[in-house]
Amino acid sequence: MNLRQITIKDQLELKKVYFDSIQSLDAKIYSQEQKRAWSSQAWNNQNFDKSIIKGKGWLISKQGIIIAFATRYPNNRIALFYCKGKFQRKGCGSKLLHKLEDEAKKEGLDSLYTEASLISYELFLKNKWEIIRKEKVIINNIYFERYKMTKIIKVY
């Protein structure tokens, strides 16, 4: 597996990873209705595009095919964090999270924050992130629960 920085040329393939990642989520955690509302954001979402264009991100590819990616935008927020369904739970998320944290440390950031899904929050907890609160959001008129989380990355 290859880890490299995201470029603007990756945008379409990243949208495909995002869509696949959400569509393959466990139906016990997210309903079809939720997955449809959430995954549709890949194709028409200015925040997604901004995160790719203006943010800083990394991707993992296997045999030239992008299988996972993560971005920071703004600089102290993990904005996008997705992996294709058949590659989930194989270490891609940990690898990306460590890379994002390491890069943020090198840039002198004190902390990071994110809004983690009901799927990804456990990975953040394993990596010493803390839950600030559980929150509800609406995407395309459908309710979702997620976790607002943070991690202090600069040690004084």
N, CA, C and O of each residue as an XYZ file, in Angstrom:
624
protein
N       0.848     -1.191      0.000
C       0.000      0.000      0.000
C       0.886      1.246      0.000
O       1.934      1.289      0.644
N       0.440      2.234     -0.728
C       1.204      3.457     -0.926
C       0.492      4.636     -0.261
O      -0.712      4.819     -0.446
N       1.226      5.430      0.506
C       0.694      6.629      1.153
C       1.284      7.837      0.449
O       2.503      7.952      0.320
N       0.422      8.740     -0.006
C       0.913      9.961     -0.642
C      -0.065     11.107     -0.414
O      -1.221     10.905     -0.043
N       0.436     12.317     -0.650
C      -0.386     13.507     -0.482
C      -1.431     13.599     -1.596
O      -1.169     13.215     -2.736
N      -2.597     14.101     -1.262
C      -3.688     14.287     -2.220
C      -3.368     15.459     -3.138
O      -2.812     16.467     -2.703
N      -3.725     15.318     -4.417
C      -3.639     16.427     -5.365
C      -5.031     16.676     -5.931
O      -5.922     15.839     -5.782
N      -5.220     17.805     -6.571
C      -6.508     18.164     -7.160
C      -6.953     17.128     -8.198
O      -8.150     16.933     -8.406
N      -6.007     16.476     -8.839
C      -6.325     15.463     -9.849
C      -7.022     14.240     -9.256
O      -7.641     13.465     -9.985
N      -6.924     14.063     -7.937
C      -7.528     12.909     -7.260
C      -9.009     13.101     -6.942
O      -9.671     12.160     -6.505
N      -9.532     14.295     -7.152
C     -10.858     14.660     -6.657
C     -11.961     13.670     -7.052
O     -12.729     13.248     -6.188
N     -12.061     13.295     -8.303
C     -13.127     12.383     -8.727
C     -12.988     11.016     -8.063
O     -13.976     10.443     -7.604
N     -11.777     10.499     -8.013
C     -11.567      9.187     -7.390
C     -11.862      9.232     -5.889
O     -12.361      8.257     -5.327
N     -11.556     10.354     -5.242
C     -11.859     10.498     -3.816
C     -13.363     10.491     -3.586
O     -13.837      9.930     -2.598
N     -14.111     11.104     -4.483
C     -15.575     11.095     -4.378
C     -16.106      9.665     -4.485
O     -17.069      9.302     -3.809
N     -15.485      8.873     -5.325
C     -15.900      7.470     -5.470
C     -15.610      6.678     -4.191
O     -16.416      5.846     -3.773
N     -14.457      6.943     -3.575
C     -14.113      6.281     -2.312
C     -15.122      6.677     -1.233
O     -15.612      5.824     -0.493
N     -15.425      7.962     -1.148
C     -16.394      8.492     -0.184
C     -17.732      7.786     -0.352
O     -18.313      7.304      0.621
N     -18.216      7.729     -1.582
C     -19.510      7.105     -1.881
C     -19.489      5.626     -1.491
O     -20.405      5.152     -0.819
N     -18.463      4.905     -1.902
C     -18.354      3.477     -1.596
C     -18.290      3.244     -0.084
O     -18.940      2.342      0.444
N     -17.509      4.062      0.593
C     -17.340      3.931      2.033
C     -18.684      4.014      2.760
O     -18.976      3.198      3.634
N     -19.476      4.979      2.402
C     -20.764      5.181      3.068
C     -21.766      4.099      2.677
O     -22.483      3.580      3.532
N     -21.818      3.762      1.410
C     -22.757      2.743      0.955
C     -22.485      1.376      1.580
O     -23.400      0.563      1.704
N     -21.255      1.116      1.971
C     -20.925     -0.194      2.532
C     -21.010     -0.237      4.065
O     -20.634     -1.239      4.674
N     -21.495      0.827      4.682
C     -21.626      0.839      6.146
C     -22.684     -0.160      6.604
O     -23.633     -0.456      5.878
N     -22.506     -0.663      7.799
C     -23.397     -1.646      8.393
C     -24.820     -1.101      8.512
O     -25.037     -0.026      9.071
N     -25.778     -1.847      7.985
C     -27.193     -1.439      8.011
C     -27.754     -1.403      9.432
O     -28.799     -0.796      9.667
N     -27.069     -2.048     10.383
C     -27.522     -2.011     11.781
C     -27.205     -0.656     12.409
O     -27.812     -0.271     13.409
N     -26.244      0.071     11.812
C     -25.835      1.359     12.366
C     -26.430      2.525     11.578
O     -26.870      3.516     12.161
N     -26.442      2.401     10.255
C     -27.017      3.444      9.390
C     -28.041      2.816      8.446
O     -27.763      1.819      7.780
N     -29.213      3.412      8.403
C     -30.286      2.918      7.529
C     -29.971      3.229      6.064
O     -29.095      4.043      5.769
N     -30.688      2.578      5.155
C     -30.519      2.861      3.718
C     -30.789      4.336      3.443
O     -30.090      4.972      2.654
N     -31.807      4.867      4.102
C     -32.176      6.271      3.937
C     -31.012      7.183      4.348
O     -30.688      8.141      3.645
N     -30.390      6.876      5.485
C     -29.250      7.665      5.949
C     -28.071      7.542      4.989
O     -27.434      8.540      4.652
N     -27.781      6.320      4.548
C     -26.654      6.110      3.640
C     -26.879      6.842      2.314
O     -25.940      7.398      1.744
N     -28.101      6.842      1.834
C     -28.419      7.544      0.583
C     -28.219      9.052      0.748
O     -27.605      9.697     -0.102
N     -28.739      9.612      1.846
C     -28.626     11.059      2.095
C     -27.163     11.476      2.251
O     -26.733     12.493      1.707
N     -26.414     10.679      2.995
C     -25.021     11.005      3.280
C     -24.147     10.838      2.047
O     -23.375     11.738      1.714
N     -24.253      9.711      1.369
C     -23.368      9.440      0.224
C     -23.626     10.378     -0.947
O     -22.726     10.626     -1.748
N     -24.843     10.902     -1.057
C     -25.147     11.837     -2.151
C     -24.329     13.125     -2.035
O     -24.177     13.855     -3.014
N     -23.808     13.401     -0.852
C     -22.986     14.593     -0.627
C     -21.697     14.571     -1.459
O     -21.090     15.614     -1.700
N     -21.292     13.397     -1.887
C     -20.049     13.292     -2.668
C     -20.134     14.088     -3.956
O     -19.137     14.657     -4.401
N     -21.298     14.134     -4.551
C     -21.405     14.689     -5.899
C     -21.736     16.169     -5.928
O     -21.473     16.833     -6.931
N     -22.298     16.698     -4.871
C     -22.693     18.101     -4.901
C     -22.559     18.719     -3.513
O     -23.557     19.023     -2.860
N     -21.321     18.903     -3.073
C     -21.097     19.442     -1.745
C     -19.866     20.351     -1.788
O     -18.739     19.890     -1.969
N     -20.108     21.638     -1.618
C     -19.005     22.611     -1.670
C     -17.973     22.365     -0.572
O     -16.779     22.579     -0.783
N     -18.432     21.914      0.608
C     -17.494     21.670      1.701
C     -16.550     20.514      1.379
O     -15.370     20.550      1.726
N     -17.080     19.489      0.712
C     -16.237     18.372      0.274
C     -15.162     18.898     -0.672
O     -13.974     18.632     -0.488
N     -15.588     19.638     -1.673
C     -14.659     20.171     -2.666
C     -13.616     21.096     -2.031
O     -12.436     21.024     -2.372
N     -14.046     21.963     -1.108
C     -13.114     22.873     -0.425
C     -12.069     22.081      0.361
O     -10.887     22.426      0.370
N     -12.522     21.027      1.014
C     -11.612     20.223      1.822
C     -10.525     19.586      0.957
O      -9.381     19.452      1.392
N     -10.881     19.196     -0.261
C      -9.899     18.602     -1.171
C      -8.992     19.686     -1.762
O      -7.774     19.520     -1.817
N      -9.590     20.790     -2.200
C      -8.844     21.842     -2.901
C      -7.999     22.686     -1.948
O      -6.828     22.949     -2.222
N      -8.589     23.110     -0.833
C      -7.894     24.015      0.083
C      -7.266     23.308      1.275
O      -6.391     23.862      1.939
N      -7.709     22.090      1.546
C      -7.204     21.369      2.703
C      -5.893     20.659      2.439
O      -5.310     20.754      1.359
N      -5.452     19.949      3.453
C      -4.243     19.140      3.359
C      -4.669     17.708      3.612
O      -5.295     17.404      4.627
N      -4.327     16.836      2.685
C      -4.785     15.473      2.846
C      -3.834     14.430      2.312
O      -2.887     14.719      1.580
N      -4.120     13.214      2.703
C      -3.314     12.059      2.346
C      -4.235     10.953      1.876
O      -5.392     10.867      2.288
N      -3.703     10.104      1.004
C      -4.484      8.970      0.537
C      -3.626      7.722      0.555
O      -2.397      7.781      0.553
N      -4.306      6.599      0.574
C      -3.647      5.300      0.475
C      -4.152      4.657     -0.804
O      -5.355      4.609     -1.060
N      -3.216      4.166     -1.601
C      -3.598      3.470     -2.828
C      -2.989      2.068     -2.818
O      -1.971      1.807     -2.177
N      -3.644      1.197     -3.542
C      -3.165     -0.172     -3.690
C      -3.187     -0.477     -5.173
O      -4.241     -0.413     -5.805
N      -2.046     -0.805     -5.730
C      -1.895     -1.069     -7.159
C      -2.465      0.081     -7.995
O      -3.122     -0.132     -9.014
N      -2.189      1.316     -7.529
C      -2.612      2.506     -8.257
C      -4.055      2.933     -8.050
O      -4.479      3.947     -8.605
N      -4.821      2.182     -7.263
C      -6.236      2.512     -7.022
C      -6.380      3.077     -5.616
O      -5.929      2.469     -4.645
N      -7.008      4.239     -5.511
C      -7.199      4.888     -4.205
C      -8.219      4.087     -3.398
O      -9.319      3.798     -3.869
N      -7.827      3.733     -2.165
C      -8.723      2.942     -1.321
C      -9.142      3.673     -0.046
O     -10.131      3.296      0.582
N      -8.404      4.712      0.344
C      -8.733      5.449      1.568
C      -8.098      6.835      1.508
O      -7.087      7.041      0.836
N      -8.712      7.785      2.226
C      -8.146      9.131      2.272
C      -8.650      9.876      3.491
O      -9.654      9.512      4.103
N      -7.918     10.938      3.826
C      -8.316     11.800      4.939
C      -7.770     13.201      4.672
O      -6.697     13.361      4.091
N      -8.524     14.212      5.106
C      -8.094     15.597      4.924
C      -8.266     16.402      6.207
O      -9.062     16.071      7.086
N      -7.471     17.491      6.272
C      -7.645     18.501      7.313
C      -8.090     19.782      6.627
O      -7.425     20.278      5.718
N      -9.210     20.306      7.070
C      -9.690     21.609      6.587
C     -10.806     22.097      7.501
O     -11.772     21.361      7.705
N     -10.723     23.295      8.059
C      -9.510     24.096      8.096
C      -8.368     23.313      8.741
O      -8.512     22.134      9.065
N      -7.267     23.969      8.914
C      -6.016     23.313      9.271
C      -6.082     22.429     10.515
O      -5.391     21.412     10.574
N      -6.896     22.788     11.511
C      -6.927     22.029     12.765
C      -8.125     21.077     12.868
O      -8.453     20.610     13.959
N      -8.781     20.789     11.726
C      -9.973     19.929     11.731
C      -9.800     18.780     10.745
O      -9.476     18.994      9.577
N     -10.018     17.572     11.224
C     -10.083     16.442     10.308
C     -11.479     16.480      9.704
O     -12.479     16.253     10.386
N     -11.524     16.773      8.401
C     -12.797     17.026      7.726
C     -13.340     15.788      7.024
O     -14.528     15.481      7.130
N     -12.484     15.087      6.319
C     -12.893     13.894      5.575
C     -12.004     12.735      6.009
O     -10.795     12.893      6.176
N     -12.626     11.559      6.192
C     -11.896     10.396      6.705
C     -12.651      9.159      6.224
O     -13.584      8.706      6.887
N     -12.253      8.609      5.069
C     -13.047      7.557      4.424
C     -12.184      6.453      3.832
O     -11.049      6.682      3.413
N     -12.749      5.249      3.806
C     -12.075      4.078      3.272
C     -13.101      3.216      2.543
O     -14.213      3.022      3.033
N     -12.726      2.698      1.367
C     -13.624      1.801      0.635
C     -14.022      0.633      1.532
O     -13.233      0.162      2.351
N     -15.244      0.181      1.363
C     -15.799     -0.867      2.216
C     -14.947     -2.108      2.364
O     -14.748     -2.582      3.483
N     -14.438     -2.648      1.273
C     -13.706     -3.911      1.382
C     -12.313     -3.760      1.999
O     -11.640     -4.757      2.259
N     -11.877     -2.517      2.234
C     -10.578     -2.290      2.859
C     -10.712     -1.769      4.289
O      -9.706     -1.487      4.940
N     -11.948     -1.640      4.784
C     -12.145     -1.147      6.149
C     -11.658     -2.181      7.156
O     -11.706     -3.387      6.912
N     -11.189     -1.678      8.290
C     -10.703     -2.500      9.389
C      -9.440     -3.297      9.022
O      -9.228     -4.419      9.483
N      -8.618     -2.673      8.178
C      -7.355     -3.305      7.775
C      -6.162     -2.369      8.025
O      -5.086     -2.570      7.463
N      -6.354     -1.357      8.861
C      -5.249     -0.483      9.248
C      -5.117      0.816      8.466
O      -4.274      1.648      8.803
N      -5.921      1.010      7.438
C      -5.812      2.250      6.639
C      -6.156      3.479      7.482
O      -5.463      4.494      7.414
N      -7.215      3.388      8.270
C      -7.637      4.522      9.094
C      -6.564      4.921     10.088
O      -6.285      6.108     10.258
N      -5.959      3.941     10.748
C      -4.898      4.236     11.716
C      -3.709      4.901     11.035
O      -3.140      5.864     11.550
N      -3.343      4.375      9.875
C      -2.209      4.925      9.134
C      -2.477      6.383      8.749
O      -1.604      7.237      8.905
N      -3.669      6.663      8.251
C      -4.026      8.028      7.860
C      -4.111      8.959      9.069
O      -3.631     10.092      9.018
N      -4.720      8.484     10.151
C      -4.861      9.313     11.346
C      -3.488      9.685     11.904
O      -3.255     10.838     12.267
N      -2.588      8.717     11.971
C      -1.239      9.009     12.474
C      -0.524     10.010     11.570
O       0.183     10.892     12.057
N      -0.703      9.878     10.268
C      -0.064     10.812      9.335
C      -0.610     12.226      9.530
O       0.158     13.187      9.569
N      -1.936     12.356      9.655
C      -2.543     13.680      9.867
C      -2.056     14.303     11.170
O      -1.740     15.492     11.215
N      -1.995     13.502     12.226
C      -1.527     14.007     13.517
C      -0.054     14.422     13.436
O       0.323     15.484     13.932
N       0.772     13.582     12.810
C       2.203     13.903     12.688
C       2.429     15.187     11.903
O       3.255     16.016     12.284
N       1.699     15.350     10.812
C       1.843     16.553      9.994
C       1.393     17.800     10.775
O       2.024     18.853     10.690
N       0.311     17.669     11.525
C      -0.182     18.796     12.330
C       0.844     19.191     13.394
O       1.053     20.377     13.649
N       1.483     18.194     14.015
C       2.533     18.465     15.009
C       3.691     19.224     14.367
O       4.182     20.207     14.921
N       4.124     18.758     13.188
C       5.228     19.409     12.478
C       4.901     20.860     12.154
O       5.788     21.712     12.117
N       3.619     21.133     11.921
C       3.189     22.494     11.604
C       2.987     23.348     12.855
O       2.679     24.536     12.752
N       3.156     22.754     14.024
C       3.060     23.508     15.264
C       1.662     23.653     15.831
O       1.434     24.496     16.698
N       0.720     22.848     15.358
C      -0.643     22.926     15.910
C      -0.678     22.334     17.315
O       0.052     21.390     17.616
N      -1.530     22.895     18.174
C      -1.677     22.415     19.546
C      -2.664     21.260     19.653
O      -2.491     20.357     20.473
N      -3.704     21.295     18.816
C      -4.748     20.280     18.914
C      -5.462     20.133     17.572
O      -5.315     20.955     16.667
N      -6.236     19.060     17.480
C      -7.090     18.811     16.322
C      -8.498     18.525     16.820
O      -8.689     18.129     17.970
N      -9.474     18.724     15.957
C     -10.836     18.319     16.288
C     -11.488     17.708     15.057
O     -11.005     17.865     13.935
N     -12.595     17.008     15.287
C     -13.340     16.389     14.197
C     -14.767     16.132     14.644
O     -15.104     16.252     15.821
N     -15.587     15.779     13.682
C     -16.927     15.270     13.951
C     -16.909     13.842     13.424
O     -16.924     13.623     12.213
N     -16.878     12.881     14.322
C     -16.708     11.479     13.944
C     -18.052     10.762     13.851
O     -18.962     10.992     14.648
N     -18.144      9.898     12.868
C     -19.361      9.106     12.667
C     -19.487      8.031     13.753
O     -18.575      7.830     14.555
N     -20.617      7.357     13.759
C     -20.826      6.253     14.700
C     -19.896      5.086     14.382
O     -19.721      4.189     15.207
N     -19.310      5.093     13.209
C     -18.350      4.064     12.816
C     -16.929      4.471     13.214
O     -16.212      3.680     13.826
N     -16.519      5.684     12.878
C     -15.112      6.071     13.036
C     -14.729      6.513     14.449
O     -13.544      6.525     14.782
N     -15.697      6.875     15.282
C     -15.321      7.435     16.587
C     -14.510      6.452     17.430
O     -13.678      6.874     18.232
N     -14.739      5.146     17.262
C     -13.997      4.161     18.049
C     -12.503      4.176     17.693
O     -11.654      4.003     18.566
N     -12.190      4.382     16.417
C     -10.797      4.489     16.006
C     -10.147      5.714     16.653
O      -9.008      5.645     17.114
N     -10.869      6.824     16.686
C     -10.342      8.029     17.327
C     -10.118      7.784     18.823
O      -9.089      8.178     19.371
N     -11.076      7.139     19.476
C     -10.914      6.843     20.909
C      -9.675      5.982     21.161
O      -8.933      6.233     22.110
N      -9.445      4.973     20.322
C      -8.271      4.100     20.467
C      -6.977      4.886     20.340
O      -5.939      4.467     20.851
N      -7.035      6.011     19.668
C      -5.852      6.842     19.453
C      -5.831      8.071     20.360
O      -5.241      9.098     20.027
N      -6.486      7.943     21.509
C      -6.438      8.932     22.586
C      -7.154     10.244     22.280
O      -6.815     11.290     22.835
N      -8.136     10.182     21.402
C      -9.001     11.340     21.188
C     -10.064     11.317     22.283
O     -10.354     10.268     22.859
N     -10.639     12.484     22.563
C     -11.681     12.588     23.585
C     -12.976     13.077     22.973
O     -12.986     13.904     22.061
N     -14.062     12.549     23.493
C     -15.385     13.000     23.045
C     -15.724     14.289     23.783
O     -15.666     14.345     25.011
N     -16.074     15.309     23.036
C     -16.551     16.563     23.624
C     -18.038     16.410     23.907
O     -18.511     16.703     25.006
N     -18.774     15.942     22.884
C     -20.210     15.713     23.049
C     -20.734     14.914     21.863
O     -20.124     14.866     20.795
N     -21.868     14.300     22.086
C     -22.588     13.656     20.994
C     -23.515     14.728     20.433
O     -24.080     15.517     21.191
N     -23.674     14.764     19.125
C     -24.537     15.783     18.533
C     -25.389     15.180     17.428
O     -25.081     14.121     16.881
N     -26.468     15.884     17.117
C     -27.339     15.481     16.014
C     -27.216     16.519     14.909
O     -27.172     17.722     15.165
N     -27.161     16.028     13.675
C     -27.098     16.907     12.514
C     -28.120     16.407     11.489
O     -28.577     15.265     11.541
N     -28.454     17.281     10.579
C     -29.380     16.928      9.506
C     -28.631     17.020      8.174
O     -28.020     18.041      7.860
N     -28.690     15.944      7.408
C     -28.116     15.916      6.060
C     -29.244     15.524      5.114
O     -29.837     14.453      5.247
N     -29.528     16.395      4.166
C     -30.622     16.135      3.210
C     -31.916     15.699      3.908
O     -32.560     14.731      3.505
N     -32.275     16.431      4.952
C     -33.504     16.207      5.720
C     -33.535     14.900      6.506
O     -34.609     14.452      6.907
N     -32.392     14.287      6.732
C     -32.303     13.047      7.502
C     -31.403     13.298      8.715
O     -30.338     13.903      8.599
N     -31.858     12.816      9.891
C     -31.088     12.995     11.124
C     -29.945     11.985     11.239
O     -30.073     10.818     10.869
N     -28.828     12.480     11.766
C     -27.657     11.655     12.042
C     -27.129     12.014     13.414
O     -27.264     13.152     13.863
N     -26.527     11.038     14.079
C     -25.792     11.293     15.313
C     -24.313     11.147     14.994
O     -23.914     10.325     14.169
N     -23.511     11.962     15.662
C     -22.069     11.880     15.511
C     -21.424     12.401     16.782
O     -22.104     12.881     17.689
N     -20.104     12.302     16.836
C     -19.359     12.730     18.009
C     -18.411     13.867     17.661
O     -17.587     13.753     16.754
N     -18.539     14.947     18.386
C     -17.561     16.035     18.309
C     -16.399     15.572     19.187
O     -16.589     15.245     20.359
N     -15.178     15.546     18.604
C     -14.024     14.999     19.318
C     -12.812     15.914     19.170
O     -12.741     16.734     18.254
N     -11.861     15.758     20.091
C     -10.639     16.555     20.051
C      -9.464     15.752     20.585
O      -9.624     14.758     21.293
N      -8.269     16.224     20.217
C      -7.050     15.634     20.750
C      -5.991     16.720     20.849
O      -5.751     17.469     19.903
N      -5.362     16.787     22.019
C      -4.210     17.674     22.213
C      -3.016     16.948     21.593
O      -2.725     15.806     21.949
N      -2.332     17.613     20.669
C      -1.206     16.933     20.003
C       0.144     17.538     20.349
O       1.185     16.932     20.094
N       0.131     18.721     20.925
C       1.397     19.357     21.302
C       1.636     19.136     22.775
O       0.803     19.485     23.611
N       2.759     18.564     23.085
C       3.118     18.321     24.478
C       4.042     19.444     24.931
O       5.065     19.725     24.307
N       3.649     20.085     26.048
C       4.443     21.212     26.559
C       5.433     20.749     27.595
O       6.186     21.559     28.135
